[in-house]
């Protein structure tokens, strides 16, 4: 049980550092509209893959319904303006409006064949044939096509953000001198600090479960239409968002104040999770900044004192070559761990705390 206790302490530290990286990623995403840019890239891939002039993309973005989705609506020229999320029904509505240009639906095949992008023409003609010319089925086919593409777009975003989180994890490890190997040695040799840290970890898990903040993993749910989304709850998820997607999984204030989301009319379940992730994670800059300040001033500050995280009293010149290599390896391990995301570590911490609760605590025997 001693090893299990040490592991719980290490995981709790990695959890808090991962949450710090996650919150910083939210700040970065908000500042540079990363989700909006990713959505725009996906739209270009769908609407102008073989059209260098991107004529349809421009018309799509000038659509009033699209413009109402942007945070910058009515403030043209002030930063990048693109919605973080667009559901399938909205995409289908805008696309058909742009394709028809006010024409009658009876002329839809002719309008499709007049589109400037060859790939888009082929896709829409194929979907039109599969729907046997029935307008309602054609609309649903377009929505399914959009969901399929955006599912891949979500994967692109996950891989992109995971790379950023890896570098953030390395930066956090260096700033806080958070060496995983040294942390293991410290906890193995200091039972008093270990007991305090494990007690804090158990209280953390109990507190989060008590307020109803589910954090199963970082991935969006497999269906963008959660059956019943109520204030104070978030959709469940499966593993993993390319490991981390920048969501603060422990923020109960956001869940409590979030408006319920409506269902998107798709004809069948899909694996499209990007939309659900956007509804959960799209927060403004000020909210993320306040979370970052609170995390640094409370949770991180609490573990820094007993563990001695930081560079105070550390003389790198006095370290041997072996110690320097060991510290570098510890930093790399911390960076890799942080890039896996706070939800992963919270889920693992919960399981280990439950296992440990079934046996005697070593320092209480």
N, C-alpha and C positions, 0 to 999 in steps of 0.2 A: 504493500500500500504506500510505502514511502516514495517509490518511483512515480506512482500514480499522482500523489500529492504534488510532487515537483512538476510533473507534466501539466497539471491543472494550473499551477502558478504561472508557468511559462505561457500557456495558452491564453490566460487572462491578460497578460502583458501584451501579447501579440494581438489580441482582440482589440484592446484600446488603441494600439498603434495603427491597426488596420482601419479602425473607425476614424482616426485622425486623417489618414490618407484618403478615405472615402469622402469625408467632409471637404477636404481640400480639392478633391476631384470635382465635387459639386460646384465649388466656387469657380474653378477653371471652366467647367462646362457652362455655367451661367454667364461668365464674363465674355466668352468667345462663341456662345451659341452653338456649341458642338453638336447638340442633338438636331438643331435646325439645319445646320450645314450637312449633317449626315442624311437627313430627310431630303434635302435639295439634291444631293448627289444621286440618291435613289430615284427621284423623279426624273432627273436628266437621263439616267440609265433606261428608264421606261419610255420616256416620251421623245428622246432625241438621240438615240444610240447611233444612228447613221445620218443624222441631220446636223452638219457643222454649224449651221446658223441658229439652231435651237429655237425655231419659230414657235413651235407648239408650247415649249416650256415658257417662253415669254408671255404667250397668251394665257397660259394656265395661271401664271403668277399675277397677271393683271386682273384676273377674275375677282369680283368683289367678295365672293364667299371665301376665297383663299386669303384675301387681304384681311378679312375680319378675323382670321385665325392667328395672325401675327401679333406679337406683343407690341410691335412698333407701329401698328396701324394708326394713321393720321400723323405720323412723325417721320415722313420719308426723309432719307438722307442722313439719319442719325443712327448709324451703326447698321449691322447686318439684320435684316428683317425677314424672318422665316418662322413658321410654326414649328414647335418642338414635336408635335404629334398631329396626325390627321387620320381619322378613321376611314374605313373602306367605303362607307356610304357617301361620305363627303367627296372623296376622290372620284368615285363614279359619277356623282352629280356634276362636278366641275368638268370632268373629262368630256362627258356627253354634251355639256353646254358649249364647250370649246369646239368640239368636233362639228356639231350641228350649226353653230353660229345663228341660231334662231330659226333654222329651217325645220320643216316637218319631219317627224320620225320616219315617215314612209321613204324619205330620201337618205336614210342613214347609210345603206351600203354605198351609195354614190359618194357621200361625204367621207366615208372611211377611205375609199380608194383615192381620194384627193389629198390625203394627208402627206406632208413633206417627208416624213420618216418612214422608210421602207419596213423596218422591223416592227414598228407600231402598226402599220397597215396589215402586215401578215398576222400579228397577234390578234388584232380586233376582228379580222376576217375569220380567223380560225374560231374564236369565241362565238362569233355570230352564227357560224355554221353549226357549232356544237349545240347552240340554243335553238336551232331550227327556226331562226328568225323571230322567236318570241321575245318581246322586249323585256319582260320581267325576268326571264331566265338569263337574258343577255346582261342585264344589270348585275345579277348575282354572279355571273361568270367573271365580270370585270372586278367585282369586289374580291372574289377568290384569288384572282390573278394578283391584285394589289397586296392581299394578305401574304401570298407566297413570296413575292418580291421583298416585302418589308420584313418578313421573317429572316431572310438572308441579310437585309440591311442591319437588323438588330445584331446579327453575328459579326458584321463588319465593325459595328460600334463597340461591341464587347472586346474584340481583339485589339482595337485601337486604344481603348481606355485601359486595358490591362497592361499594355506597354507603358503607358504613362504612369500607372500605379506602381510598376516595377521601379521606375526611376524615382518616384516619390518615396517609395519604401526605402530605397538606398539613401536618399537625402535625410529621411527621418532617422534612420539608423545612425548616420554620421552625426547629425545634430544632437541627438540624445545619447550618443555613445551606447546604443542599444545593441549589444553584441549577444546573440542568442547563446553561444557557447559559454561566455562569461556569466550570463544570467543563470544558466544551468548549474555552473560551479557555485555561484553565490547562494542559490536556493538550497543546494545539496548540503552546504556547510553551515547554513544559518537557519536552524529550525524555527527560531522566533519570528524572523521576517517571513519565512515560508508560511507559518501559521496565520499571520496577519493577512498575507496576500490571498491565501486560499479562503479564509473567512470572508474577505471582501468579494472574492469571485462568487462564492455561494450566495451572498446577499444580493449581488448584482443580478444573478440568474433569477432568484426568487422575486426580486423587485420588478424585473421585466415581465415575468410571467404573470405577476399579480395585476399589472396595469394592462395586460392583454396586448402586448407588443410582439406579435409572431415574427420570428426571423428564421424560417426554415432554410433558406439559401438565397443566393443572389439572382437566380434566374427568374424571368417573368413567367407567369402561368402559361400553360399550353393552350389555353383558349382565351381570346381577347374579350369574351363576353362572360365575366364572372356571374354566377347565378344570382347572387344577392350581395351587392356591395353596400355595406351600411357604414355610417360614420363610426370611427373607432376601430375599424378593421381594414386589413389589406388583403389582397388575393394571395393565396398560397403559391409557392413557387417550387420548382425543382432545380437540381444542380445544373449548371451554374452559369453565371452571366459572363463567361469567359473570365470569370473571377474578378470580378468586380466593376462591376458597374457601379458607378458612383452613386449609391443610395445609402442614406443613414437609416439602418433598419431599426434603430431603437428610439426614433423620434415619435413619441406618442401624441405630442401636441399637433403635429401635422395631420396625423390620421384622424384625430378627433375633430378637426376643423375642416376636413376635406369634404366637398360636396359629393353626393352620390353620383356615380357615373352611369350613363344610360347604356343600353345594349346596342351592339352593332349588328344589323340584320345580315348575317351571313348564312348561307344555306346549310353549312356543315361545319363541324369542329375543325379548327386549323391549329397549326403549331405556331401561329403568329403571336409572339409575345412582346414585340417592341412597343406596341401601343400601351399595354398594361404597365410596362416599365416606365414609360413617359408619364403616365398618370400618377405613378407613385413618386417618381424622383424629380419631377420638374419643379424646382423651388427657385425663388428669386435670390439675388445676390445677398441681400441684407439678412435673410433668414439663415443662409449657409454661414455667413460671417459670424452671426451671433452664436450659432452652434459650435463653430470652431473656437471662439473665445471661451465659451463655457467648458468645452472639452479640455482645453489647455489649462484653464484655471481650476478645474475641479478634478476630474478623473485622472488625467495625466499627472497633475501636480501631486495627487495622493500617492501614486506608485513611485514617483521619482524620489520622494523622501526616504522611504524604507529601503529601496533598491540602490540608491546612490547613482541613478542615471544622470549622465552629464559628464563633462570633461574636468570638473573641478578636482584638483589634486592628482590628475593623470599626467605623467611625464612620458611622452612617446619616445624620447631619446633614451630613456632608461630601459625600454623594452628590448628583449632579444629578438633575433630574426624569427625564431619559432613563435614567439608571442605576437609579433606583428602579423605573421601569416595567419595565425589562429584568429586574431581579431578581425582581419579582413574577411576570412571565411565566415565568421560570426555575423558580420555586417551583411554579407551576401545572403546568408540564410534568413536573416531578418527581412531583407528586401523581398525575397521570394515569398516568405510567409505573408507579409503585408499585402502583396499583390493578389493573394488568394481571396481577399475581401473579408470584411467584418462578419457578414452572415455565416460564412463557412466556419469561422472560429467560434462564433456564438453557438452554433448548432453542435459543434464538437464539445465545447465546454459544458453545455447542458447535459450531454450524454455522460461525460466523465463525472460530473457532479452527481448525477443520479446513481452511477455505479458506485461511487465512493460513499454515498449516503447509506448504502446497504451494508457497509462494513464499519469496523471501528476506525476512528481517526488515530493515526500513529502517535501524534503528539498529545493525545488525551489518554493513552493507555498507561 
